[in-house]
């Protein structure tokens, strides 16, 4: 076992969390630059173009979410096998997961491409927004396979604790995207700009390069995972088990994505200014979630490896510390954003006072409750890492379908709050779901799931067997 792994399985937990979380956060910050760069340049085109991107994103996320459960299953198993010292199983899981992800993403990308016009019709977008939104969605769906492959590469590398290589790849492709975005959007010389479609195309080019580099790293085998061509021969027994493990993960992310789409119906019913305000506010929310996501990914890696090494109590301590840091960190960030809300909105749409005012209202309504997001993310990551995908799925279902959407609908359509009711639904959901998730985690039932027993069967052991194993 390497010194890196020893540090993950032994010693100070805070130090292990920091050593993983900081590079992951840096990687996520760089990745968010894709969306932020697009939003920055598209914002120079006008509110209608921003609205086109805002409407398109939840739909593309839904299609990606449908296949992401397989990626979750692979990342969870690779982390637990690494903790158990089973390098052979890590390589096998990586190859089979990459195979499943490639096939699934190709099917979903094609389906999304063909159904794009129907999605936009269902959303009821205006004629002014429809054309750009359709172009953006078409290019985004073409790139789904590359998004999937690189995301899986990152997940597997995180699972074994290797985080520097993804950081280097993302850094290079973000720099490339920075130069391609204005070129493809506005054009240069005799090259005519493509507008909103250009933003999606620039991202497609850079993401395809990232996916190819990730596969190359795996095939060369110098960074913890070694893939050879024979590894990709379908193992239908593993595929079946990964599918059964991954289905709740797909349902979880799909529920979140569907909730975003349904919310888009409400947002769209209030007009272009509200759509643009929602789009800019959502972009800032995604940026703010980066440190919490990085922390939760670090928690996931450490929890997975420690459960694989049968160190259940240490896995619980890791989650509790991560939850504390997530709550405190996002609360502080929320206070800062509250103070500078109009300035932050103006960065993206500098010439539209209405959008700046409404976007700042959206931001200030929800930002002081962001600490709850940090709690949710860390708890859900621990559920996933332990193999309890059903728990994570239930948190998502409660969040989107029992709290946020019903609240947003009632407050926006049946009270004087109007579109402000949608903004308030974010704040209330952050608090309520954080409390729900944390209380469920403290029950401790997640400790009883095993993924890395002989024959790789998922075994839910009884309370008596669990106690007996802990006393040995």
C-alpha positions as CSV (number, residue, x, y, z in Angstrom):
1,X,0.0,0.0,0.0
2,X,1.4,3.4,-1.0
3,X,2.2,6.2,1.4
4,X,-0.7,8.2,-0.2
5,X,-3.1,5.5,0.6
6,X,-1.8,5.2,4.2
7,X,-2.5,8.9,4.6
8,X,-6.1,8.3,3.5
9,X,-6.7,5.3,5.7
10,X,-4.7,6.5,8.8
11,X,-3.6,9.8,10.5
12,X,-5.4,13.2,10.7
13,X,-8.6,13.4,8.8
14,X,-8.5,17.1,8.3
15,X,-5.1,16.8,6.6
16,X,-6.4,14.0,4.3
17,X,-9.5,16.1,3.4
18,X,-7.4,19.1,2.6
19,X,-4.9,17.2,0.5
20,X,-7.7,15.8,-1.6
21,X,-10.2,18.7,-1.6
22,X,-7.8,21.5,-2.6
23,X,-6.7,20.0,-6.0
24,X,-10.3,18.9,-6.7
25,X,-11.6,22.4,-5.9
26,X,-9.0,23.9,-8.2
27,X,-10.0,21.4,-11.0
28,X,-13.7,22.3,-10.5
29,X,-13.0,26.0,-10.5
30,X,-11.2,25.5,-13.9
31,X,-14.1,23.4,-15.2
32,X,-16.6,26.0,-14.2
33,X,-14.6,28.4,-16.4
34,X,-16.2,26.6,-19.3
35,X,-19.7,27.8,-18.3
36,X,-18.5,31.1,-16.9
37,X,-16.5,32.0,-20.0
38,X,-19.5,31.0,-22.2
39,X,-21.9,33.1,-19.9
40,X,-19.5,36.1,-20.0
41,X,-19.2,36.2,-23.8
42,X,-22.8,35.3,-24.5
43,X,-23.9,38.0,-22.1
44,X,-22.4,40.5,-24.5
45,X,-24.9,39.3,-27.2
46,X,-27.9,40.2,-25.1
47,X,-30.6,38.9,-22.7
48,X,-32.3,36.7,-25.3
49,X,-29.1,34.8,-25.9
50,X,-28.5,34.4,-22.2
51,X,-32.1,33.1,-21.9
52,X,-31.4,30.6,-24.8
53,X,-28.5,29.1,-22.9
54,X,-30.4,29.1,-19.6
55,X,-33.3,27.2,-21.1
56,X,-31.0,24.6,-22.7
57,X,-28.9,23.7,-19.8
58,X,-31.5,21.8,-17.7
59,X,-32.5,19.7,-20.7
60,X,-28.9,18.7,-21.5
61,X,-28.3,18.0,-17.8
62,X,-31.3,15.7,-17.7
63,X,-30.0,13.5,-20.6
64,X,-26.5,13.4,-18.9
65,X,-28.1,12.5,-15.6
66,X,-29.9,9.4,-17.1
67,X,-26.5,7.8,-17.7
68,X,-24.6,9.1,-14.7
69,X,-25.7,6.3,-12.4
70,X,-23.2,3.9,-14.1
71,X,-20.4,6.4,-13.5
72,X,-21.4,6.6,-9.8
73,X,-21.3,2.8,-9.5
74,X,-17.8,2.6,-11.1
75,X,-16.4,5.4,-9.0
76,X,-17.8,3.9,-5.8
77,X,-16.5,0.4,-6.5
78,X,-13.0,1.7,-7.6
79,X,-12.6,3.6,-4.3
80,X,-13.7,0.7,-2.2
81,X,-11.5,-1.8,-4.0
82,X,-8.5,0.6,-3.7
83,X,-9.1,0.7,0.1
84,X,-9.3,-3.1,0.1
85,X,-6.0,-3.3,-1.7
86,X,-7.5,-5.0,-4.8
87,X,-5.7,-3.2,-7.7
88,X,-6.8,-5.9,-10.2
89,X,-10.4,-5.2,-9.4
90,X,-9.8,-1.4,-9.8
91,X,-8.5,-1.9,-13.4
92,X,-11.4,-4.2,-14.2
93,X,-14.0,-1.8,-12.9
94,X,-12.4,1.1,-14.7
95,X,-12.4,-0.6,-18.1
96,X,-16.0,-1.9,-17.8
97,X,-17.3,1.4,-16.6
98,X,-15.6,3.3,-19.4
99,X,-17.2,0.8,-21.9
100,X,-20.7,1.2,-20.4
101,X,-20.4,5.0,-20.3
102,X,-19.3,5.2,-23.9
103,X,-22.2,3.1,-25.2
104,X,-24.8,4.8,-22.9
105,X,-23.6,8.4,-23.7
106,X,-23.7,7.7,-27.5
107,X,-27.3,6.5,-27.3
108,X,-28.4,9.3,-25.0
109,X,-26.6,12.0,-27.0
110,X,-28.4,10.9,-30.2
111,X,-31.7,10.7,-28.5
112,X,-31.3,14.2,-27.0
113,X,-30.3,15.6,-30.4
114,X,-33.4,14.2,-32.1
115,X,-35.8,15.3,-29.3
116,X,-34.3,18.8,-28.8
117,X,-37.1,20.6,-30.7
118,X,-39.8,18.8,-28.7
119,X,-38.1,19.7,-25.4
120,X,-38.1,23.4,-26.3
121,X,-41.7,23.3,-27.5
122,X,-42.7,21.7,-24.2
123,X,-40.9,24.5,-22.3
124,X,-42.9,27.1,-24.3
125,X,-39.9,29.3,-25.1
126,X,-40.5,32.4,-27.2
127,X,-39.6,32.5,-31.0
128,X,-36.9,35.0,-30.1
129,X,-35.1,32.5,-27.9
130,X,-36.0,29.2,-29.7
131,X,-33.5,29.3,-32.6
132,X,-30.4,29.9,-30.5
133,X,-31.5,27.5,-27.8
134,X,-32.0,24.7,-30.5
135,X,-28.5,25.3,-31.9
136,X,-26.9,25.3,-28.5
137,X,-28.7,22.1,-27.5
138,X,-27.8,20.3,-30.7
139,X,-24.1,21.0,-30.3
140,X,-24.2,20.1,-26.6
141,X,-25.8,16.7,-27.3
142,X,-23.1,15.9,-29.9
143,X,-20.5,16.5,-27.1
144,X,-22.3,14.4,-24.5
145,X,-20.0,11.3,-25.1
146,X,-16.9,13.4,-24.5
147,X,-18.5,14.9,-21.3
148,X,-19.3,11.4,-20.1
149,X,-15.9,9.9,-20.8
150,X,-13.9,12.7,-19.2
151,X,-16.2,12.9,-16.2
152,X,-15.7,9.1,-15.7
153,X,-11.9,9.5,-16.0
154,X,-12.0,12.1,-13.3
155,X,-14.3,10.0,-11.1
156,X,-12.1,6.9,-11.3
157,X,-8.9,8.9,-10.7
158,X,-10.5,10.5,-7.7
159,X,-11.6,7.1,-6.4
160,X,-8.0,6.0,-6.2
161,X,-6.7,9.3,-4.9
162,X,-5.0,10.5,-8.1
163,X,-6.1,14.1,-8.6
164,X,-3.2,16.0,-10.2
165,X,-3.5,14.6,-13.7
166,X,-7.2,15.7,-14.2
167,X,-6.2,19.1,-12.9
168,X,-3.5,19.5,-15.5
169,X,-5.8,18.4,-18.3
170,X,-8.6,20.7,-17.3
171,X,-6.1,23.6,-16.9
172,X,-4.9,23.2,-20.5
173,X,-8.3,22.8,-22.0
174,X,-9.7,25.8,-20.1
175,X,-7.0,28.1,-21.5
176,X,-7.8,26.8,-25.0
177,X,-11.6,27.4,-24.5
178,X,-10.8,31.0,-23.3
179,X,-9.4,31.7,-26.8
180,X,-11.8,29.7,-28.8
181,X,-15.0,31.2,-27.2
182,X,-14.7,34.8,-28.5
183,X,-13.4,33.4,-31.8
184,X,-16.3,31.1,-32.4
185,X,-19.0,33.5,-30.9
186,X,-17.9,36.8,-32.6
187,X,-15.6,35.6,-35.4
188,X,-12.4,37.1,-36.6
189,X,-11.5,38.5,-40.0
190,X,-13.2,36.5,-42.8
191,X,-14.5,34.0,-40.2
192,X,-18.1,34.9,-39.3
193,X,-19.0,34.3,-35.7
194,X,-21.6,31.7,-34.8
195,X,-23.2,33.4,-31.8
196,X,-24.6,31.2,-29.1
197,X,-23.8,28.1,-31.2
198,X,-20.2,29.1,-31.2
199,X,-20.0,29.0,-27.4
200,X,-21.3,25.4,-27.4
201,X,-18.9,24.5,-30.3
202,X,-15.8,25.8,-28.4
203,X,-16.7,23.7,-25.4
204,X,-17.2,20.7,-27.6
205,X,-13.7,21.0,-29.1
206,X,-12.0,21.3,-25.7
207,X,-14.0,18.6,-24.0
208,X,-13.2,16.1,-26.8
209,X,-9.5,16.9,-26.3
210,X,-9.8,16.3,-22.6
211,X,-11.6,12.9,-23.1
212,X,-8.9,11.7,-25.5
213,X,-6.1,12.7,-23.1
214,X,-7.9,10.9,-20.2
215,X,-8.2,7.7,-22.2
216,X,-4.5,8.0,-23.1
217,X,-3.5,8.3,-19.5
218,X,-5.5,5.1,-18.7
219,X,-4.0,3.2,-21.5
220,X,-0.4,4.2,-20.6
221,X,-1.0,3.0,-17.0
222,X,1.4,5.3,-15.2
223,X,-1.0,6.8,-12.7
224,X,-2.7,4.0,-10.7
225,X,-5.0,2.5,-13.4
226,X,-3.7,0.4,-16.2
227,X,-6.1,-0.4,-19.0
228,X,-5.4,-2.8,-21.9
229,X,-7.6,-3.6,-24.8
230,X,-8.6,-7.0,-23.5
231,X,-10.1,-5.2,-20.4
232,X,-12.8,-3.9,-22.6
233,X,-14.3,-7.2,-23.4
234,X,-17.9,-7.0,-21.9
235,X,-18.2,-8.6,-18.5
236,X,-22.0,-9.0,-18.4
237,X,-22.1,-10.2,-14.8
238,X,-20.3,-7.0,-13.7
239,X,-22.4,-4.9,-16.0
240,X,-25.6,-6.3,-14.4
241,X,-24.4,-5.5,-10.9
242,X,-23.2,-2.0,-11.8
243,X,-26.5,-1.4,-13.5
244,X,-28.5,-2.4,-10.4
245,X,-26.2,-0.3,-8.2
246,X,-26.3,2.7,-10.6
247,X,-30.0,2.9,-11.3
248,X,-30.8,4.8,-8.0
249,X,-28.0,7.2,-8.9
250,X,-29.5,7.8,-12.3
251,X,-32.9,8.3,-10.8
252,X,-31.4,10.8,-8.3
253,X,-29.7,13.0,-10.9
254,X,-32.7,12.7,-13.2
255,X,-35.0,13.8,-10.5
256,X,-32.9,16.8,-9.9
257,X,-32.7,17.6,-13.6
258,X,-36.5,17.1,-14.1
259,X,-37.0,19.5,-11.2
260,X,-34.8,22.1,-12.9
261,X,-36.8,21.7,-16.1
262,X,-40.2,22.0,-14.3
263,X,-38.8,25.0,-12.5
264,X,-37.8,26.4,-15.9
265,X,-41.5,26.3,-16.9
266,X,-42.3,28.5,-14.0
267,X,-39.4,30.9,-14.7
268,X,-40.3,31.1,-18.4
269,X,-43.9,32.1,-17.6
270,X,-42.6,35.4,-16.1
271,X,-40.7,36.6,-19.2
272,X,-37.2,37.2,-20.6
273,X,-36.0,39.3,-17.7
274,X,-36.8,36.6,-15.2
275,X,-35.3,33.9,-17.4
276,X,-32.1,35.9,-17.8
277,X,-32.0,36.7,-14.0
278,X,-32.4,33.0,-13.3
279,X,-29.7,32.1,-15.7
280,X,-27.1,34.5,-14.3
281,X,-28.1,33.7,-10.7
282,X,-27.8,30.0,-11.4
283,X,-24.4,30.4,-13.0
284,X,-23.2,32.2,-9.8
285,X,-24.8,29.4,-7.7
286,X,-22.9,26.8,-9.7
287,X,-19.7,28.7,-9.1
288,X,-20.3,29.0,-5.4
289,X,-21.0,25.2,-5.1
290,X,-17.5,24.5,-6.5
291,X,-15.8,24.4,-3.1
292,X,-18.6,22.4,-1.5
293,X,-18.5,20.0,-4.5
294,X,-14.7,19.6,-4.1
295,X,-15.1,19.0,-0.4
296,X,-17.9,16.4,-1.0
297,X,-15.8,14.6,-3.6
298,X,-12.9,14.4,-1.2
299,X,-15.3,13.0,1.4
300,X,-16.5,10.5,-1.1
301,X,-13.0,9.2,-1.9
302,X,-12.0,9.0,1.8
303,X,-15.3,7.3,2.8
304,X,-15.1,4.8,0.0
305,X,-11.6,3.8,0.6
306,X,-12.1,3.6,4.4
307,X,-15.2,1.5,4.0
308,X,-13.3,-0.8,1.6
309,X,-10.7,-1.1,4.4
310,X,-13.5,-1.9,6.9
311,X,-12.9,1.3,8.9
312,X,-16.5,2.3,9.3
313,X,-16.2,4.7,12.3
314,X,-13.4,6.6,10.6
315,X,-15.7,6.9,7.5
316,X,-18.3,8.5,9.8
317,X,-15.9,10.9,11.3
318,X,-14.7,12.0,7.8
319,X,-18.3,12.8,6.8
320,X,-19.0,14.8,10.0
321,X,-15.9,16.9,9.6
322,X,-16.7,17.4,5.9
323,X,-20.2,18.5,6.7
324,X,-19.0,21.0,9.3
325,X,-16.5,22.6,6.9
326,X,-19.1,22.6,4.1
327,X,-21.6,24.5,6.3
328,X,-19.2,27.1,7.6
329,X,-17.5,27.7,4.3
330,X,-20.6,28.2,2.2
331,X,-22.2,30.4,4.9
332,X,-19.2,32.7,4.8
333,X,-19.3,32.8,1.0
334,X,-23.0,33.6,1.1
335,X,-22.4,36.6,3.3
336,X,-19.9,37.9,0.9
337,X,-22.2,37.4,-2.1
338,X,-25.0,39.2,-0.3
339,X,-22.9,42.3,0.1
340,X,-21.9,42.4,-3.6
341,X,-24.9,40.9,-5.4
342,X,-25.6,43.7,-8.0
343,X,-21.9,44.0,-8.9
344,X,-21.7,40.2,-9.5
345,X,-24.8,40.1,-11.7
346,X,-23.5,43.1,-13.7
347,X,-20.3,41.1,-14.6
348,X,-22.5,38.9,-16.8
349,X,-25.1,41.4,-18.1
350,X,-23.6,44.9,-17.7
351,X,-26.1,46.8,-19.8
352,X,-29.5,45.6,-18.6
353,X,-30.5,47.4,-15.3
354,X,-33.7,45.3,-15.0
355,X,-31.8,42.0,-15.1
356,X,-29.2,43.3,-12.7
357,X,-31.9,44.3,-10.2
358,X,-33.9,41.1,-10.4
359,X,-30.7,38.9,-10.5
360,X,-29.4,40.6,-7.3
361,X,-32.8,40.0,-5.7
362,X,-32.6,36.3,-6.6
363,X,-29.0,36.1,-5.3
364,X,-29.7,37.8,-2.0
365,X,-32.8,35.8,-1.3
366,X,-31.0,32.4,-1.4
367,X,-27.3,33.1,-0.6
368,X,-27.5,33.2,3.2
369,X,-28.8,29.6,3.3
370,X,-26.0,28.2,1.2
371,X,-24.5,26.5,4.2
372,X,-27.3,24.0,3.9
373,X,-26.0,23.0,0.4
374,X,-22.6,22.1,2.0
375,X,-24.3,19.8,4.5
376,X,-26.4,18.1,1.8
377,X,-23.5,17.5,-0.6
378,X,-21.3,15.9,2.0
379,X,-24.0,13.6,3.4
380,X,-25.1,12.5,-0.1
381,X,-21.5,11.8,-1.1
382,X,-21.1,9.6,1.9
383,X,-24.3,7.7,1.0
384,X,-23.0,7.1,-2.5
385,X,-19.5,6.1,-1.4
386,X,-20.9,3.5,1.0
387,X,-23.1,2.1,-1.8
388,X,-26.3,3.5,-0.4
389,X,-27.5,5.0,-3.7
390,X,-31.1,4.7,-2.6
391,X,-30.5,7.1,0.3
392,X,-29.0,9.7,-2.1
393,X,-32.0,9.2,-4.4
394,X,-34.5,9.8,-1.7
395,X,-32.7,13.1,-0.7
396,X,-33.0,14.3,-4.3
397,X,-36.7,13.3,-4.5
398,X,-37.6,15.0,-1.3
399,X,-35.6,18.1,-2.3
400,X,-37.0,18.6,-5.8
401,X,-40.5,17.1,-5.7
402,X,-41.7,17.4,-2.1
403,X,-40.1,20.8,-1.2
404,X,-38.8,23.0,-3.9
405,X,-41.2,22.7,-6.8
406,X,-44.4,22.7,-4.8
407,X,-43.2,25.6,-2.8
408,X,-42.0,27.5,-5.9
409,X,-45.4,27.0,-7.6
410,X,-47.5,28.0,-4.6
411,X,-45.5,31.1,-3.8
412,X,-45.1,32.3,-7.4
413,X,-48.6,31.6,-8.6
414,X,-50.8,31.9,-5.6
415,X,-49.2,34.7,-3.5
416,X,-48.2,38.3,-4.1
417,X,-44.5,37.3,-4.3
418,X,-44.8,36.4,-8.0
419,X,-41.3,35.4,-9.4
420,X,-39.8,36.2,-6.0
421,X,-41.6,33.1,-4.8
422,X,-39.3,31.0,-7.0
423,X,-36.3,32.6,-5.4
424,X,-37.6,31.9,-1.9
425,X,-38.1,28.2,-2.8
426,X,-34.3,27.9,-3.1
427,X,-33.7,29.3,0.4
428,X,-36.3,27.2,2.1
429,X,-35.2,24.0,0.3
430,X,-31.5,24.5,1.3
431,X,-32.5,24.6,5.0
432,X,-35.1,21.8,5.1
433,X,-33.3,19.3,3.0
434,X,-30.0,19.8,4.9
435,X,-31.8,19.0,8.1
436,X,-33.5,15.9,6.6
437,X,-30.3,14.5,5.1
438,X,-28.2,15.0,8.2
439,X,-30.8,13.4,10.5
440,X,-30.9,10.4,8.1
441,X,-27.1,10.1,8.1
442,X,-27.1,10.1,11.9
443,X,-29.4,7.1,12.0
444,X,-26.4,5.0,10.8
445,X,-28.1,2.5,8.6
446,X,-25.8,3.4,5.7
447,X,-23.0,1.6,7.6
448,X,-24.5,-1.8,6.9
449,X,-24.0,-2.0,3.2
450,X,-21.0,-3.9,1.6
451,X,-19.9,-3.8,-2.0
452,X,-16.5,-5.5,-2.0
453,X,-17.3,-8.9,-0.4
454,X,-16.4,-12.1,-2.3
455,X,-18.2,-12.4,-5.6
456,X,-18.8,-8.6,-5.4
457,X,-22.3,-9.1,-4.2
458,X,-24.1,-6.2,-2.4
459,X,-24.8,-7.6,1.0
460,X,-27.0,-5.9,3.6
461,X,-26.0,-7.6,6.8
462,X,-28.1,-7.8,9.9
463,X,-27.6,-5.7,13.0
464,X,-26.3,-8.7,14.9
465,X,-23.7,-9.6,12.2
466,X,-22.7,-6.0,12.0
467,X,-22.0,-5.8,15.7
468,X,-20.2,-9.1,15.7
469,X,-17.9,-8.0,12.8
470,X,-17.1,-4.7,14.6
471,X,-16.0,-6.6,17.8
472,X,-13.5,-8.9,15.9
